[in-house]
């Protein structure tokens, strides 16, 4: 997709089992999501989301991912079904700890926003208890604060019509 300073953003090939297993291990370490659940979810992605999954590689080594892409349903809906009226949702953006703070999350967000615009979405949503500052810098708007999985969690939206193509 893009290449800058030995950084490439590519769509993930769902048949790339080693990459899928690596990503599942990241999600387990970060959010305690069982590896088998992530692998199953990634295999069923087209049924529950919009079909794209991204990975950022630096010198051909995976360092960040957005394997969630855009979802119709997210884990939050199990506890707070009233938020099913919103969507689609960005889910599962992850950057390895040693690469955080270098703008990779912003690059992934921008790529997802561009794809969402191509799919003609006017708004997208997310929730986070770990990266609120990142999303605020990227002009996401907080719409609700809740306690989810014992964390202070913010639900945010982004108006895509305001994104310039420059």
Secondary structure, DSSP 8 states (H G I E B T S, - for coil): -EEETTEEEEE--TT-HHHHHHHHHHHHHHH---HHHHHHHHHTHHHHEES--EEEEETTEEEEEE-S-EESS-THHHH-GGGGGS--EE--EEE-GGGTTSSHHHHHHHHHHHHHHHTT-SEEEEEESS-HHHHHHTT-EEEEEEEETTEEEEEEEEEGGG----
